[in-house]
Structure formats: C-alpha cells, structure tokens
Amino acid sequence: MRIALLSYRSKPHSGGQGVYVRHLSRELVRLGHEVEVFSGQPYPDLDPGVRLTQVPSLDLYGPPKPFRTPRPREIRDWIDVLEVLTMWTAGFPEPLTFSLRVARLLKHRVRDFDVVHDNQCLGYGLLRIQRFGMPLIATIHHPIHRDRTLAVKAARGWRKLTAMRWHGFLRMQTRVSRRLPEILTVSRSSEVDIRKSFGVPAARITTIPLGVDTELFLPAETRTPGRVVSIASADAPLKGVAYLVEAIAKVAVEHPEVELHLVSPLSPDGPTARRIRELGIADRVRVRAGLDDAEIAALLASASIACVPSLYEGFSLPAVEAMSCGTPLVATTAGAIPEVVGDREEAAVLVAPRDSGALAAAISRLLDDPASRARLGAGGLARVAERYSWSAVAARTADEYRRVIDAGSREQEGTVQC
C-alpha cells in the first residue's frame, strides 16, 4: 500500500507523536509498504526508506522564541494569517492550520496514495481530504479534554480563561472525529474516553497498543543505587511531576542516596522548578533534556526505579520503555496505566494519583527491597515480550488500512450503481 502519514508536530525523541510516527513508519516499510510522512515542525527523525514531506508552519512556539510574532515577510498566505491571529487571541492554531496546508498538498496527489493516516490532528482539512475521495483513518492517542480540565484547574484568575481558549481546538476535533470512518487508539481506557468525549460509536474505534524498540531498550548489567528516572513533561499538570518531586523530598530523609533524573525541558520560572527550590532538593534532581532514544534507553536501564506519576495517561510509552529495560516501576492508577503495566504488581507498584506520600512510600519500599525490584523488572520484560512490539503494531494497523480501503471501494461501487 501507498500510505500518507500525517503528523502536525513530531518531536523526535521525548514526544509521543514523533515516537509513534518514526516506529510505525519504519515497520510499515519493513512490511513492504510505501510510507510518506507529512509533518509540521518539529520534524521527525525517520528511518531509511521513509520519505518526509515538510509542511512548514510559522513555528510560533519553537525555541528560542516561543509565542513570537513573525515578520511581515514571513506571511505567505491566508493560512499564515489565521495562524498568527489565533495565537494572538490565546488559541492554539496548529491542528487546524496543518490540516489545511496538508489538504492543499494532497489535493494534487490524490492518485499517489491508497490511504491517508492522520496522527491526532483532527483538523477541518481532513474533511477536505475525505471529499477528494481518499480513504482516511486517524489515530487518537487520547482526547485532550483531560488536559484541558487539568490546565484550567491549575490556572489562577484570568489565566483560566486563557487555558480554556488555548484548548478551543477541541470543538473542531470533536466535529471531525465524528465524521471519520475509522479511528485507532492505543488503549481500552482511551477508547472509553473517546466515546465519552467525542461521541464516537464503539464500532468505529479499534484499539492497537503502542510498541517499544526492544533492540534498543534493553536491561543493563549494573544499575545505579538510588537512581529514580521519570520521563515526563515537567511543567504539564497532567504528568503529575509536582507530586513526584515532593515524594523525592520525603524519600531523601531515609535514603540519602536517592536522586531523581527528570527527562524533560524545565522552565526555570515554571511551577516544577519553583517547587524543587522550595523543597530544597535541587542537588537531588538532575534535569535531562534533548536526549536521543539511545541515551534515554541507557538512562532507564541504569535506574533502580522508573516512575510515572501522571494524573492521566492514554497509554504511557515511557512505562513500556522502562519495562523493556527490566526497570521496576512505581506508577499511578491514572487512565490506561494499570492496563499497560498490569494491576497485580506484575511490573509496577501502583498508587493513587495526586498522592506524594503514597509515591514516597512505594519508592522507599522498593529501594529497601532488591528482591521486589528484581521480580518487577523480570515481570516487565515478560509483559513487553508478550504484548508490545512495533512490528505487531504495524501489521495490525495495515489490516485496518485495508478495511478502510475496502469500505471506500464498496461505497464508491454503490454510488456508481445508483
């Protein structure tokens, strides 16, 4: 099959969308399909054999000047004007503007592809692509409604209105998702949330869990005593990092060797950095940003414990990567995490979200118990071998492509006969 894979932003390493695009496209090519990725900034790292078509935005949120105002000569057309105006009015325009740009590109390439696969964009431009007669499928990792709820709750004063406005694209995503013939998601938990939040019938949703690169995420011969690793967006309320740093402060009282390695960009003036300073644990928290996959794998493999303190997860790829490294987990019961790691202490000790005391107790318990760490690490390895591989993800995804293509062909035949 000839596949157009769309991703409005594809951060190469620590962003879930970029990881999904890279590994899915690679495995689809290995299965003999042709894949062309259409992506906005940041662009993905892709493997040989996968083509990349850049769909540049104005890149208003990237470093070194996020929320910048572009120079007049940068404005190319009405979509650029829409992007700037939406940002100026506190909205997030990229899902919409990317979808409009990629629809404009695909209008002239209808015969080049057998299927179009959207990755969490859900912009109005997809409806244009449908009108071109191109079979269409979309992946929704999880509805952003949870993100909006937590962002509004965490905001203060007038910033609550800003948080609501920022997530205004959800109205568009709801309308578009209801008109798509097939939706893929990554967990049963996300499937339930998609049905509730977007109103999509269960018959149009297929769950295919994500995979992990088991050739890269491997156990190490030695681990660093007291090292706790967490891969999470530190300043995003949804990820619960504030509760983790509070837990580390509690653990340090009885375990002076404990050290948190936080894989995330961290704003010096953001809530997590402020909380670290307030707790007086700056010497126990190492912030690691910009790591590639090999560096992340090595860090996870070196850890005594990995932690996922999230308030919600539609899947949690970091949890699967930790299990693939044989690293015992402490995680919350939020969203799909128990579904991913098991709910009987097979690979993780689970605690309630928003409870720094429970996180601290679980981390301390494992630091004191090498046998439990070994048992959980072995359980994680077994669970990954049984359930999570990118080759299986690609094969099941290709099956769904064929189903959508066949359904479209039958619909066209019926139209011709009528």
C-alpha positions as CSV (number, residue, x, y, z in Angstrom):
1,M,0.0,0.0,0.0
2,R,1.0,3.6,-0.5
3,I,0.5,5.4,2.8
4,A,0.4,9.1,3.6
5,L,1.1,9.5,7.4
6,L,0.1,12.9,8.7
7,S,1.5,14.5,12.0
8,Y,1.1,18.1,12.7
9,R,4.1,18.1,15.1
10,S,6.6,15.3,15.5
11,K,9.1,15.9,18.3
12,P,11.8,13.3,17.5
13,H,12.5,11.8,20.9
14,S,10.6,12.6,24.1
15,G,7.3,13.4,22.3
16,G,4.8,10.6,21.9
17,Q,3.6,11.7,18.4
18,G,7.2,11.7,17.0
19,V,8.0,8.3,18.5
20,Y,4.8,6.9,17.1
21,V,5.4,8.3,13.6
22,R,9.0,7.1,13.5
23,H,8.5,3.5,14.6
24,L,5.2,2.9,12.8
25,S,6.5,4.2,9.5
26,R,9.7,2.1,9.8
27,E,7.8,-1.1,10.5
28,L,5.3,-0.5,7.7
29,V,8.2,-0.1,5.2
30,R,9.7,-3.4,6.5
31,L,6.3,-5.0,5.7
32,G,6.7,-3.8,2.1
33,H,4.5,-0.7,2.1
34,E,5.5,2.7,0.9
35,V,5.2,5.5,3.5
36,E,5.5,9.2,3.1
37,V,5.3,11.3,6.3
38,F,3.8,14.8,6.1
39,S,4.8,16.8,9.2
40,G,5.0,20.2,10.6
41,Q,7.7,21.4,12.9
42,P,9.4,20.0,14.9
43,Y,10.1,17.4,12.2
44,P,10.6,13.7,13.0
45,D,13.6,11.6,12.7
46,L,12.8,8.9,10.2
47,D,14.5,5.7,9.2
48,P,15.8,4.9,5.7
49,G,13.1,4.1,3.2
50,V,10.6,6.5,4.8
51,R,10.0,9.8,2.8
52,L,9.4,13.1,4.6
53,T,7.5,16.0,3.1
54,Q,7.9,19.0,5.3
55,V,4.7,21.1,5.9
56,P,6.2,24.2,7.4
57,S,4.1,26.3,9.8
58,L,5.3,29.7,11.0
59,D,6.8,27.8,14.0
60,L,5.4,30.3,16.5
61,Y,6.0,28.1,19.6
62,G,9.5,26.7,19.0
63,P,12.8,27.8,20.6
64,P,14.4,30.1,21.0
65,K,11.4,32.5,21.0
66,P,8.1,30.7,21.7
67,F,5.0,32.8,21.1
68,R,6.9,35.0,18.8
69,T,5.3,37.5,16.3
70,P,6.5,36.7,12.8
71,R,8.0,39.4,10.5
72,P,5.6,40.6,7.7
73,R,7.7,39.0,5.0
74,E,7.2,35.6,6.6
75,I,3.4,35.7,5.9
76,R,2.8,33.7,2.8
77,D,-1.0,33.3,2.6
78,W,-4.3,33.4,4.4
79,I,-3.5,30.2,6.4
80,D,-0.5,32.0,7.9
81,V,-2.7,35.0,8.8
82,L,-5.1,32.6,10.5
83,E,-2.2,31.0,12.5
84,V,-1.0,34.4,13.8
85,L,-4.4,35.7,14.6
86,T,-5.3,32.5,16.6
87,M,-2.0,32.8,18.6
88,W,-2.6,36.5,19.3
89,T,-6.0,35.6,20.7
90,A,-4.6,32.9,23.0
91,G,-5.6,29.9,20.9
92,F,-3.6,27.0,19.6
93,P,-3.8,27.0,15.8
94,E,-1.5,24.2,14.6
95,P,-4.0,21.3,14.3
96,L,-6.3,23.4,12.1
97,T,-3.6,25.2,10.0
98,F,-1.6,22.0,9.5
99,S,-4.7,20.2,8.3
100,L,-5.5,23.0,5.8
101,R,-1.9,23.0,4.5
102,V,-1.7,19.3,4.0
103,A,-5.1,19.2,2.4
104,R,-3.8,21.7,-0.2
105,L,-0.8,19.4,-0.9
106,L,-2.8,16.2,-1.2
107,K,-5.4,17.8,-3.5
108,H,-2.8,17.5,-6.2
109,R,-1.6,14.0,-5.2
110,V,-4.9,12.0,-4.8
111,R,-3.6,9.2,-7.1
112,D,-0.3,8.9,-5.2
113,F,-1.8,7.2,-2.1
114,D,-4.1,4.3,-1.2
115,V,-4.8,5.6,2.3
116,V,-4.3,8.7,4.5
117,H,-3.5,8.2,8.2
118,D,-3.8,11.2,10.5
119,N,-2.0,11.2,13.8
120,Q,-4.0,13.2,16.4
121,C,-4.5,16.3,14.2
122,L,-8.3,16.1,13.6
123,G,-8.4,19.4,11.8
124,Y,-11.1,20.6,9.4
125,G,-8.7,20.0,6.5
126,L,-9.2,16.2,6.9
127,L,-12.8,16.7,5.8
128,R,-11.5,18.2,2.6
129,I,-9.3,15.2,2.1
130,Q,-12.3,13.0,2.5
131,R,-14.1,15.0,-0.2
132,F,-11.2,14.2,-2.6
133,G,-12.2,10.5,-2.2
134,M,-9.1,9.4,-0.3
135,P,-9.6,6.6,2.3
136,L,-8.9,8.2,5.7
137,I,-8.1,6.8,9.1
138,A,-7.0,8.6,12.3
139,T,-5.2,7.8,15.5
140,I,-6.3,9.5,18.7
141,H,-3.8,8.7,21.5
142,H,-6.3,10.2,24.0
143,P,-8.8,13.1,23.9
144,I,-7.3,16.4,25.1
145,H,-10.3,17.1,27.3
146,R,-8.4,15.7,30.3
147,D,-5.5,18.1,29.5
148,R,-7.9,21.0,29.3
149,T,-9.6,20.2,32.6
150,L,-6.3,19.9,34.5
151,A,-4.9,23.0,32.8
152,V,-7.9,25.1,33.8
153,K,-7.8,23.7,37.3
154,A,-4.1,24.5,37.7
155,A,-4.5,28.1,36.3
156,R,-5.3,31.1,38.5
157,G,-7.5,34.1,37.9
158,W,-7.8,35.3,34.3
159,R,-5.4,32.5,33.2
160,K,-8.3,30.1,33.5
161,L,-9.9,31.8,30.5
162,T,-6.6,31.6,28.6
163,A,-6.4,27.9,29.3
164,M,-9.9,27.4,28.0
165,R,-9.2,29.4,24.9
166,W,-5.9,27.6,24.3
167,H,-7.9,24.3,24.1
168,G,-10.5,25.8,21.8
169,F,-9.4,23.4,19.0
170,L,-11.3,20.6,20.9
171,R,-14.6,21.7,19.4
172,M,-13.1,21.2,15.9
173,Q,-11.6,17.8,16.9
174,T,-14.9,16.6,18.2
175,R,-16.7,17.5,15.0
176,V,-14.1,16.0,12.8
177,S,-13.7,12.7,14.7
178,R,-17.5,12.1,14.5
179,R,-17.2,12.2,10.7
180,L,-14.2,9.8,10.3
181,P,-14.9,6.3,9.1
182,E,-12.3,4.6,11.4
183,I,-10.4,5.7,14.5
184,L,-7.4,3.9,16.0
185,T,-6.5,4.3,19.7
186,V,-3.8,2.9,22.0
187,S,-5.7,1.5,25.0
188,R,-9.2,0.5,26.2
189,S,-9.1,3.4,28.6
190,S,-8.6,5.8,25.7
191,E,-11.3,4.1,23.7
192,V,-13.8,4.8,26.6
193,D,-12.7,8.4,26.8
194,I,-13.0,8.9,23.0
195,R,-16.6,7.5,23.1
196,K,-17.5,9.8,26.0
197,S,-15.6,13.0,25.0
198,F,-16.0,12.9,21.2
199,G,-19.3,10.9,20.9
200,V,-17.8,8.3,18.5
201,P,-19.6,5.0,18.3
202,A,-17.6,2.0,19.6
203,A,-18.0,0.2,16.3
204,R,-15.7,2.8,14.6
205,I,-12.9,2.6,17.2
206,T,-10.1,-0.1,17.1
207,T,-7.6,-0.4,19.9
208,I,-4.0,-1.2,18.9
209,P,-1.4,-0.7,21.8
210,L,1.8,1.0,21.1
211,G,5.1,-0.8,20.8
212,V,8.7,-0.4,22.0
213,D,12.1,-0.9,20.3
214,T,13.2,-4.0,22.1
215,E,16.5,-4.0,20.3
216,L,17.3,-0.6,21.9
217,F,15.5,-0.6,25.2
218,L,17.5,-3.4,26.9
219,P,18.5,-4.2,30.5
220,A,21.9,-3.2,31.7
221,E,24.4,-5.3,33.7
222,T,24.5,-2.8,36.5
223,R,22.2,-0.2,38.0
224,T,22.9,3.0,39.9
225,P,21.7,2.7,43.6
226,G,19.1,5.3,44.4
227,R,18.6,6.5,40.9
228,V,14.9,7.2,40.0
229,V,14.1,8.1,36.4
230,S,11.0,9.8,35.1
231,I,10.2,10.8,31.5
232,A,7.5,13.4,31.6
233,S,6.7,17.0,30.6
234,A,7.6,18.5,33.9
235,D,5.5,21.7,33.6
236,A,2.4,19.9,32.3
237,P,-0.1,19.4,35.2
238,L,-1.3,16.2,33.6
239,K,2.0,14.5,34.2
240,G,2.0,14.9,38.0
241,V,5.7,15.7,38.3
242,A,5.0,18.1,41.2
243,Y,3.9,15.1,43.3
244,L,7.0,13.2,42.3
245,V,9.4,15.9,43.5
246,E,7.5,16.1,46.8
247,A,7.9,12.4,47.1
248,I,11.6,12.5,46.4
249,A,12.0,15.1,49.2
250,K,10.2,12.7,51.6
251,V,12.3,9.7,50.4
252,A,15.6,11.6,50.9
253,V,15.0,11.7,54.7
254,E,15.6,7.9,55.0
255,H,17.5,7.4,51.7
256,P,20.2,10.0,51.3
257,E,21.4,8.3,48.1
258,V,18.2,8.9,46.2
259,E,18.5,11.1,43.0
260,L,15.8,11.9,40.5
261,H,16.7,12.1,36.8
262,L,13.9,14.1,35.1
263,V,13.9,13.7,31.4
264,S,12.1,16.9,30.3
265,P,12.7,20.5,29.4
266,L,12.2,22.5,32.6
267,S,11.3,26.2,32.7
268,P,13.4,28.0,35.3
269,D,10.3,30.0,36.3
270,G,7.8,27.2,35.9
271,P,5.9,25.5,38.8
272,T,8.1,22.4,39.0
273,A,11.4,24.4,39.2
274,R,9.9,26.6,41.9
275,R,8.7,23.6,43.9
276,I,12.1,22.0,43.6
277,R,13.7,25.1,45.1
278,E,11.0,25.4,47.8
279,L,11.7,21.8,48.9
280,G,15.5,22.4,48.9
281,I,16.2,19.3,46.7
282,A,17.9,21.0,43.7
283,D,21.0,18.8,44.5
284,R,18.9,15.7,44.2
285,V,17.2,16.5,40.8
286,R,19.0,16.2,37.5
287,V,17.1,17.6,34.6
288,R,17.9,15.9,31.3
289,A,16.6,17.4,28.1
290,G,17.3,16.7,24.4
291,L,18.3,13.1,24.9
292,D,18.0,10.8,21.9
293,D,16.5,7.3,22.0
294,A,19.8,5.6,22.8
295,E,20.5,8.0,25.7
296,I,17.0,7.5,27.1
297,A,17.3,3.8,26.9
298,A,20.7,3.8,28.7
299,L,19.3,6.1,31.4
300,L,16.3,3.9,32.0
301,A,18.5,0.8,32.1
302,S,20.8,2.4,34.7
303,A,17.9,3.3,37.1
304,S,16.9,1.4,40.2
305,I,13.3,2.6,39.7
306,A,11.4,4.3,37.0
307,C,8.4,6.4,37.9
308,V,5.2,7.5,36.1
309,P,3.4,9.9,38.4
310,S,0.7,11.0,35.8
311,L,-2.8,12.2,36.6
312,Y,-3.9,10.7,33.3
313,E,-2.3,8.6,30.5
314,G,-3.9,7.4,27.3
315,F,-1.1,4.8,27.1
316,S,2.3,5.7,28.6
317,L,5.1,4.8,26.3
318,P,7.7,5.6,29.0
319,A,6.2,2.9,31.1
320,V,6.6,0.3,28.4
321,E,10.2,1.5,27.6
322,A,11.1,1.1,31.3
323,M,9.6,-2.4,31.3
324,S,11.6,-3.3,28.2
325,C,14.8,-2.2,30.2
326,G,13.8,-4.5,33.0
327,T,13.4,-1.5,35.3
328,P,10.9,-1.8,38.1
329,L,8.1,0.8,38.0
330,V,6.3,3.0,40.5
331,A,3.2,4.4,38.8
332,T,-0.2,5.8,39.4
333,T,-3.6,4.1,38.7
334,A,-4.5,7.0,36.3
335,G,-6.0,6.3,32.9
336,A,-4.6,3.4,31.0
337,I,-1.5,2.8,33.2
338,P,-2.9,-0.3,35.0
339,E,-3.9,-1.7,31.6
340,V,-0.4,-1.2,30.3
341,V,1.7,-2.3,33.2
342,G,-0.7,-4.8,34.9
343,D,-2.7,-4.2,38.0
344,R,-1.4,-7.1,40.2
345,E,2.2,-5.9,40.8
346,E,3.4,-7.8,37.8
347,A,5.8,-5.0,36.7
348,A,4.8,-2.0,38.8
349,V,3.8,-0.8,42.2
350,L,0.6,1.3,41.6
351,V,-0.6,4.1,43.8
352,A,-3.4,6.7,43.6
353,P,-2.6,9.8,41.6
354,R,-2.1,13.2,43.4
355,D,-0.6,11.4,46.4
356,S,3.0,12.3,47.1
357,G,3.0,10.3,50.3
358,A,2.0,7.1,48.5
359,L,4.6,7.7,45.8
360,A,7.3,8.2,48.5
361,A,6.2,5.0,50.4
362,A,6.3,2.9,47.2
363,I,9.7,4.3,46.1
364,S,11.2,3.7,49.6
365,R,9.7,0.2,49.8
366,L,11.5,-0.8,46.5
367,L,14.8,0.9,47.4
368,D,14.7,-1.3,50.6
369,D,13.8,-4.5,48.7
370,P,16.2,-5.7,46.0
371,A,14.2,-8.9,45.6
372,S,11.0,-7.0,44.7
373,R,12.9,-4.8,42.3
374,A,14.2,-7.9,40.5
375,R,10.7,-9.5,40.4
376,L,9.1,-6.4,39.0
377,G,11.9,-6.0,36.4
378,A,11.5,-9.6,35.2
379,G,7.7,-9.2,35.1
380,G,8.1,-6.1,32.9
381,L,10.4,-7.8,30.5
382,A,7.9,-10.7,30.2
383,R,5.0,-8.4,29.6
384,V,6.8,-6.5,26.8
385,A,7.7,-9.7,25.1
386,E,4.1,-10.9,25.2
387,R,2.3,-7.6,24.3
388,Y,4.3,-4.8,22.8
389,S,6.3,-4.8,19.6
390,W,6.3,-2.2,16.8
391,S,6.2,-4.9,14.1
392,A,2.9,-6.2,15.6
393,V,1.5,-2.6,15.8
394,A,2.4,-2.1,12.1
395,A,0.8,-5.3,11.0
396,R,-2.5,-4.6,12.8
397,T,-2.5,-1.0,11.6
398,A,-2.0,-2.2,8.0
399,D,-5.0,-4.6,8.4
400,E,-7.1,-1.5,9.4
401,Y,-5.9,0.4,6.3
402,R,-7.2,-2.5,4.1
403,R,-10.5,-2.4,5.9
404,V,-10.9,1.3,5.3
405,I,-9.8,1.0,1.7
406,D,-12.2,-1.9,1.0
407,A,-15.1,0.0,2.7
408,G,-14.4,3.0,0.5
409,S,-14.3,0.9,-2.6
410,R,-17.7,-0.7,-1.8
411,E,-19.1,2.8,-1.1
412,Q,-17.9,4.1,-4.5
413,E,-19.3,1.0,-6.3
414,G,-22.7,1.6,-4.6
415,T,-22.6,5.2,-5.7
416,V,-21.9,4.3,-9.3
417,Q,-24.6,1.7,-9.4
418,C,-27.2,4.2,-8.0
